[in-house]
């Protein structure tokens, strides 16, 4: 709390308290499954029971409904909460057999800051989270938490961005409750997850649809953050997918977005996507390409052991670089500045929040389809560069189609989506085969025998030819498919 910026905007004295909070749930985690958390907090000689329920909030921000009641001791009593509140997490009305799941021991130093009419709390938490049970695990806590008390979230974000100039801050997307449940049950620790489908409705405005798509992409990016920090190659892949979806949203809604900012954010996200590519390429090469090469000629005497070892080394190096990227000040600023920009669009209620969504979506889908079909030659007559360009245009068309497909109903929609997915998968497999040759060239020359290099090249060329042959009928179907949005 010695920051010059913090002292400048302080509107109260800093207070330091020792907080001991025990979180309770049933053996079946009834509360967690209802996106709720129940804790009993001890402060000095006083006890307080708190129930939190996750709720919809502004894009990129955690939002909770919260209820607090005093307690006489350290034992929870859910019946002290209003019955209508408890009905949301206990619809059957049956009594819950609660037990302690984990405890947080935190030394919190907090004060209120202000910018104009906006007030928000900054809290420095130092301590640990301790699991209960036979195998009591612990994780340290060292974090700064911001809570908007009143006013504009933009003012709070402006302050955080200024603070980033003084202090290296790394986003922490997991609440103490999420980390505590991960201690209690290792299967609940954050792992790589795929993006969830975004369901739009025809009564939404263009601005509302953009916010919903971007909110899901940011959520997807946040869930990938911890797996990347733990060195998960699949986490890196999902992080790239989330960034790709953000860029796809910026493209799809470009006619309604401010040109300069949209181009700037798209360029910055593209920079991070490119820097994450080597980790993804080496992961695919090691986990998919090498086994496929081995299976193609199982009796071959050409050993792939050195190739696998070299690829594993490169994957570790590239994954470590990805981990550092996600801890960089540049990444933190990008996420915060993008979030602030999206919030400003939402709060200022620009023209895009008055536009009807369905006609806008039809225009976007028409444009992306025309771009996809810019080159309609057979796949066999395209060069590798042409097929790669086709694949990229297909990705743009596929993301736009997935974004807006929910505005229409019927089997034709599902058939079209499946067709787009199939052609993209085949083009992606062909591209992976080409990338195999490219990444091979980056390994030390003395690591591989000429016979190993020859075998990889042969496999790559055969796989590309196979995918072109299988993909050509699909490509013809794509060109003649009737758009469902017409």
URSUL-V702101 format. One record per residue. N is the residue number from 1. RES is the residue in one small letter. SS is DSSP state (H for helix, E for strand, C for the rest). OMEGA is omega in whole degrees, 0 to 359 (NA if undefined). D_FIRST is the distance of its C-alpha to the first C-alpha in Angstrom with 1 decimal. Layout:
# URSUL-V702101
N,RES,SS,OMEGA,D_FIRST / N,RES,SS,OMEGA,D_FIRST
This chain:
# URSUL-V702101
1,x,C,180,0.0 / 2,x,C,181,3.8 / 3,x,C,178,5.5 / 4,x,H,181,8.6 / 5,x,H,179,9.3 / 6,x,H,180,6.6 / 7,x,H,182,7.6 / 8,x,H,186,11.1 / 9,x,H,181,11.4 / 10,x,E,177,10.0 / 11,x,C,176,13.1 / 12,x,C,175,12.3 / 13,x,C,176,10.7 / 14,x,C,176,8.1 / 15,x,E,179,10.6 / 16,x,E,180,11.1 / 17,x,E,173,14.4 / 18,x,E,184,16.6 / 19,x,E,174,18.3 / 20,x,E,185,21.6 / 21,x,E,176,23.2 / 22,x,E,181,26.7 / 23,x,E,184,28.1 / 24,x,E,175,31.8 / 25,x,E,175,34.5 / 26,x,C,178,38.2 / 27,x,C,180,39.8 / 28,x,C,181,40.5 / 29,x,C,180,36.9 / 30,x,H,183,38.2 / 31,x,H,181,34.8 / 32,x,H,181,33.3 / 33,x,H,177,36.4 / 34,x,C,182,35.9 / 35,x,C,180,32.3 / 36,x,E,176,31.1 / 37,x,E,179,28.9 / 38,x,E,181,29.5 / 39,x,E,170,27.1 / 40,x,E,184,27.2 / 41,x,E,175,23.9 / 42,x,E,175,23.9 / 43,x,E,187,21.4 / 44,x,C,178,22.8 / 45,x,C,183,26.5 / 46,x,E,178,26.3 / 47,x,E,178,27.1 / 48,x,E,179,26.6 / 49,x,E,182,28.3 / 50,x,E,172,27.0 / 51,x,E,177,29.0 / 52,x,E,177,27.5 / 53,x,E,179,29.8 / 54,x,E,180,29.1 / 55,x,C,180,30.3 / 56,x,C,180,30.9 / 57,x,C,180,28.1 / 58,x,C,184,27.2 / 59,x,C,174,27.8 / 60,x,C,182,25.3 / 61,x,C,174,23.1 / 62,x,C,181,23.3 / 63,x,C,181,24.8 / 64,x,E,164,25.8 / 65,x,E,187,27.9 / 66,x,E,176,26.7 / 67,x,E,182,28.6 / 68,x,E,174,27.6 / 69,x,E,178,30.0 / 70,x,E,178,29.8 / 71,x,E,179,31.6 / 72,x,C,182,33.5 / 73,x,C,185,32.7 / 74,x,C,181,31.1 / 75,x,C,183,33.9 / 76,x,C,177,33.6 / 77,x,C,183,36.1 / 78,x,H,182,36.2 / 79,x,H,177,39.0 / 80,x,H,177,36.6 / 81,x,C,177,35.5 / 82,x,C,183,37.7 / 83,x,H,180,40.7 / 84,x,H,178,40.3 / 85,x,H,182,36.8 / 86,x,H,179,38.0 / 87,x,C,180,41.0 / 88,x,C,179,38.7 / 89,x,C,180,37.7 / 90,x,C,187,40.9 / 91,x,C,181,43.7 / 92,x,C,181,46.5 / 93,x,C,181,45.3 / 94,x,C,179,45.9 / 95,x,C,181,43.8 / 96,x,C,175,41.2 / 97,x,C,187,41.3 / 98,x,C,176,37.6 / 99,x,E,180,36.2 / 100,x,E,180,32.7 / 101,x,E,177,31.6 / 102,x,E,181,28.2 / 103,x,E,174,25.4 / 104,x,E,174,21.6 / 105,x,E,189,19.9 / 106,x,E,169,16.2 / 107,x,E,187,13.4 / 108,x,E,172,11.2 / 109,x,E,187,8.0 / 110,x,E,171,8.5 / 111,x,E,181,8.9 / 112,x,E,177,11.5 / 113,x,E,180,11.4 / 114,x,E,170,14.8 / 115,x,E,185,17.0 / 116,x,C,180,20.5 / 117,x,C,182,21.8 / 118,x,E,177,19.4 / 119,x,E,177,16.8 / 120,x,E,182,14.6 / 121,x,E,171,12.1 / 122,x,E,182,9.1 / 123,x,E,175,9.0 / 124,x,E,182,7.8 / 125,x,E,177,11.3 / 126,x,E,179,12.7 / 127,x,E,182,16.4 / 128,x,E,172,19.8 / 129,x,E,185,22.5 / 130,x,E,179,25.8 / 131,x,E,175,29.2 / 132,x,C,178,32.1 / 133,x,C,184,35.7 / 134,x,C,180,37.7 / 135,x,C,183,35.6 / 136,x,C,179,32.1 / 137,x,C,180,29.7 / 138,x,E,171,25.9 / 139,x,E,180,23.2 / 140,x,E,176,19.6 / 141,x,E,175,16.6 / 142,x,E,189,13.4 / 143,x,E,174,12.2 / 144,x,E,183,10.1 / 145,x,E,178,12.3 / 146,x,E,178,13.1 / 147,x,E,179,15.7 / 148,x,E,180,17.8 / 149,x,E,175,18.9 / 150,x,E,177,21.3 / 151,x,C,188,22.5 / 152,x,C,174,22.6 / 153,x,H,179,21.1 / 154,x,H,179,21.7 / 155,x,H,178,19.1 / 156,x,H,178,16.4 / 157,x,H,177,17.7 / 158,x,H,178,17.8 / 159,x,H,181,14.1 / 160,x,H,178,13.6 / 161,x,H,175,16.2 / 162,x,H,180,14.6 / 163,x,H,178,11.4 / 164,x,C,177,14.0 / 165,x,C,180,15.1 / 166,x,C,189,12.0 / 167,x,C,175,11.3 / 168,x,C,179,14.3 / 169,x,C,177,14.0 / 170,x,C,181,17.1 / 171,x,C,175,18.4 / 172,x,C,188,18.9 / 173,x,C,183,21.9 / 174,x,C,176,22.7 / 175,x,C,177,21.5 / 176,x,H,179,21.3 / 177,x,H,180,24.7 / 178,x,H,179,26.2 / 179,x,H,179,25.0 / 180,x,H,177,26.2 / 181,x,H,177,29.6 / 182,x,H,175,29.8 / 183,x,H,183,29.6 / 184,x,H,182,32.3 / 185,x,C,185,34.5 / 186,x,H,180,34.1 / 187,x,H,180,36.2 / 188,x,H,176,33.4 / 189,x,C,184,31.0 / 190,x,C,177,30.4 / 191,x,C,180,33.2 / 192,x,C,178,34.6 / 193,x,C,178,36.1 / 194,x,C,177,38.2 / 195,x,C,177,37.5 / 196,x,C,178,38.8 / 197,x,C,177,41.5 / 198,x,C,182,40.4 / 199,x,C,177,42.9 / 200,x,C,177,43.4 / 201,x,C,184,45.8 / 202,x,C,182,48.2 / 203,x,C,177,46.8 / 204,x,C,170,43.4 / 205,x,E,177,42.7 / 206,x,H,180,42.0 / 207,x,H,179,38.4 / 208,x,H,179,38.0 / 209,x,H,178,39.6 / 210,x,H,180,37.3 / 211,x,H,182,34.2 / 212,x,H,179,35.7 / 213,x,H,181,36.6 / 214,x,H,179,33.3 / 215,x,H,179,31.4 / 216,x,H,179,33.5 / 217,x,H,177,33.0 / 218,x,H,176,29.2 / 219,x,H,179,29.5 / 220,x,H,178,31.9 / 221,x,H,182,29.5 / 222,x,H,180,26.6 / 223,x,H,179,29.0 / 224,x,H,188,30.0 / 225,x,H,182,26.5 / 226,x,H,175,26.4 / 227,x,H,177,30.1 / 228,x,H,180,29.6 / 229,x,H,179,26.8 / 230,x,C,175,29.4 / 231,x,C,181,32.0 / 232,x,C,176,34.2 / 233,x,H,179,36.7 / 234,x,H,175,37.4 / 235,x,H,177,33.7 / 236,x,H,180,33.9 / 237,x,H,181,37.1 / 238,x,H,175,35.6 / 239,x,H,178,32.6 / 240,x,H,179,35.2 / 241,x,H,181,37.2 / 242,x,H,177,34.2 / 243,x,H,179,33.6 / 244,x,H,180,37.4 / 245,x,H,175,37.4 / 246,x,H,180,34.7 / 247,x,H,178,36.8 / 248,x,H,178,39.9 / 249,x,H,178,38.5 / 250,x,H,178,37.6 / 251,x,H,185,41.3 / 252,x,H,184,42.9 / 253,x,C,189,41.2 / 254,x,H,181,41.3 / 255,x,H,182,43.8 / 256,x,H,184,41.4 / 257,x,C,176,38.2 / 258,x,C,189,37.2 / 259,x,H,188,38.7 / 260,x,H,181,36.2 / 261,x,H,180,33.1 / 262,x,H,180,35.2 / 263,x,H,181,36.6 / 264,x,H,180,33.3 / 265,x,H,179,31.7 / 266,x,H,179,34.9 / 267,x,H,181,35.0 / 268,x,H,177,31.4 / 269,x,H,177,32.1 / 270,x,H,179,35.5 / 271,x,H,180,33.8 / 272,x,H,179,31.8 / 273,x,H,180,34.9 / 274,x,H,181,36.9 / 275,x,H,178,34.5 / 276,x,H,185,34.7 / 277,x,H,182,38.5 / 278,x,H,179,39.4 / 279,x,H,179,37.7 / 280,x,H,182,39.7 / 281,x,H,181,42.9 / 282,x,H,178,42.9 / 283,x,H,178,42.2 / 284,x,H,181,45.2 / 285,x,H,184,47.3 / 286,x,H,187,46.7 / 287,x,H,183,46.8 / 288,x,H,186,49.4 / 289,x,H,182,51.3 / 290,x,H,176,52.2 / 291,x,H,180,53.5 / 292,x,H,177,55.4 / 293,x,H,180,57.0 / 294,x,H,182,58.0 / 295,x,H,183,59.5 / 296,x,H,177,61.4 / 297,x,C,187,63.6 / 298,x,C,183,63.0 / 299,x,C,180,66.0 / 300,x,C,179,64.9 / 301,x,C,179,64.9 / 302,x,C,182,62.1 / 303,x,C,177,59.0 / 304,x,C,184,55.6 / 305,x,H,180,53.8 / 306,x,H,179,52.5 / 307,x,H,180,51.5 / 308,x,H,180,49.5 / 309,x,H,179,47.8 / 310,x,H,179,47.0 / 311,x,H,179,45.6 / 312,x,H,178,43.4 / 313,x,H,180,41.9 / 314,x,H,179,41.3 / 315,x,H,178,39.8 / 316,x,H,181,37.3 / 317,x,H,182,36.3 / 318,x,H,178,36.1 / 319,x,H,177,34.0 / 320,x,H,177,31.6 / 321,x,H,177,31.3 / 322,x,H,179,30.7 / 323,x,H,179,27.9 / 324,x,H,178,26.2 / 325,x,H,182,26.8 / 326,x,H,176,24.9 / 327,x,C,186,21.8 / 328,x,C,176,22.0 / 329,x,H,181,19.8 / 330,x,H,179,23.1 / 331,x,H,180,23.7 / 332,x,H,181,20.2 / 333,x,H,180,20.8 / 334,x,H,183,24.4 / 335,x,H,181,23.7 / 336,x,H,180,21.1 / 337,x,H,178,23.4 / 338,x,H,178,26.4 / 339,x,H,180,25.0 / 340,x,H,180,24.1 / 341,x,H,180,27.6 / 342,x,H,179,29.3 / 343,x,H,179,27.5 / 344,x,H,176,28.5 / 345,x,H,183,32.1 / 346,x,H,186,32.0 / 347,x,H,180,30.5 / 348,x,H,177,32.6 / 349,x,C,180,35.7 / 350,x,C,185,37.5 / 351,x,H,183,41.1 / 352,x,H,178,40.7 / 353,x,H,176,39.9 / 354,x,C,183,43.4 / 355,x,C,176,45.3 / 356,x,E,190,47.5 / 357,x,H,191,46.5 / 358,x,H,176,49.8 / 359,x,H,177,51.5 / 360,x,H,181,48.4 / 361,x,H,179,48.3 / 362,x,H,179,52.0 / 363,x,H,179,51.5 / 364,x,H,181,48.7 / 365,x,H,175,50.9 / 366,x,H,183,53.9 / 367,x,H,182,52.1 / 368,x,H,177,50.5 / 369,x,H,178,53.9 / 370,x,H,179,55.7 / 371,x,H,180,53.3 / 372,x,H,183,53.7 / 373,x,C,180,57.5 / 374,x,C,178,57.5 / 375,x,C,186,59.4 / 376,x,C,177,61.8 / 377,x,C,173,63.7 / 378,x,C,181,64.4 / 379,x,H,182,61.6 / 380,x,H,181,64.1 / 381,x,H,178,64.7 / 382,x,C,173,61.0 / 383,x,C,178,59.5 / 384,x,H,179,56.4 / 385,x,H,180,54.3 / 386,x,H,180,56.0 / 387,x,H,177,55.3 / 388,x,H,177,51.6 / 389,x,H,177,51.4 / 390,x,H,180,53.2 / 391,x,H,180,50.7 / 392,x,H,177,47.7 / 393,x,H,178,49.5 / 394,x,H,178,50.3 / 395,x,H,179,46.7 / 396,x,H,180,45.9 / 397,x,H,182,48.8 / 398,x,H,179,48.0 / 399,x,H,179,44.4 / 400,x,H,180,45.5 / 401,x,H,179,48.3 / 402,x,H,180,46.0 / 403,x,H,191,43.6 / 404,x,H,186,46.5 / 405,x,H,183,49.1 / 406,x,H,179,48.1 / 407,x,H,179,49.5 / 408,x,C,181,53.0 / 409,x,C,173,54.9 / 410,x,C,182,57.7 / 411,x,H,181,58.8 / 412,x,H,179,59.0 / 413,x,H,181,55.2 / 414,x,H,180,54.8 / 415,x,H,181,57.5 / 416,x,H,179,55.9 / 417,x,H,179,52.5 / 418,x,H,178,54.2 / 419,x,H,178,56.2 / 420,x,H,180,53.1 / 421,x,H,182,51.4 / 422,x,H,182,54.5 / 423,x,H,178,55.0 / 424,x,H,178,51.3 / 425,x,H,180,51.5 / 426,x,H,177,54.7 / 427,x,H,178,53.4 / 428,x,H,178,50.2 / 429,x,H,177,52.2 / 430,x,H,179,54.3 / 431,x,H,177,51.2 / 432,x,H,179,49.9 / 433,x,H,177,53.3 / 434,x,H,179,53.0 / 435,x,H,179,49.4 / 436,x,H,177,50.9 / 437,x,H,183,53.0 / 438,x,H,181,50.1 / 439,x,H,178,47.7 / 440,x,H,182,50.6 / 441,x,C,181,50.9 / 442,x,C,179,47.4 / 443,x,C,178,48.2 / 444,x,C,185,49.5 / 445,x,H,184,53.2 / 446,x,H,183,54.5 / 447,x,H,189,52.7 / 448,x,C,174,55.3 / 449,x,C,178,59.1 / 450,x,H,181,60.9 / 451,x,H,178,62.2 / 452,x,H,179,58.7 / 453,x,H,180,57.8 / 454,x,H,183,61.2 / 455,x,H,178,60.6 / 456,x,H,181,57.2 / 457,x,H,178,58.7 / 458,x,H,179,61.7 / 459,x,H,182,59.6 / 460,x,H,182,57.4 / 461,x,H,179,60.5 / 462,x,H,180,62.2 / 463,x,H,178,59.1 / 464,x,H,180,58.8 / 465,x,H,179,62.5 / 466,x,H,183,62.3 / 467,x,H,176,59.5 / 468,x,H,181,61.3 / 469,x,H,180,64.4 / 470,x,H,185,62.6 / 471,x,H,184,60.4 / 472,x,H,177,63.3 / 473,x,H,178,64.6 / 474,x,H,180,61.2 / 475,x,H,177,60.7 / 476,x,H,179,64.0 / 477,x,H,178,62.8 / 478,x,H,183,59.6 / 479,x,H,183,61.6 / 480,x,H,183,63.9 / 481,x,C,179,61.6 / 482,x,C,179,61.6 / 483,x,C,183,58.2 / 484,x,C,185,57.3 / 485,x,C,182,55.7 / 486,x,C,NA,58.8
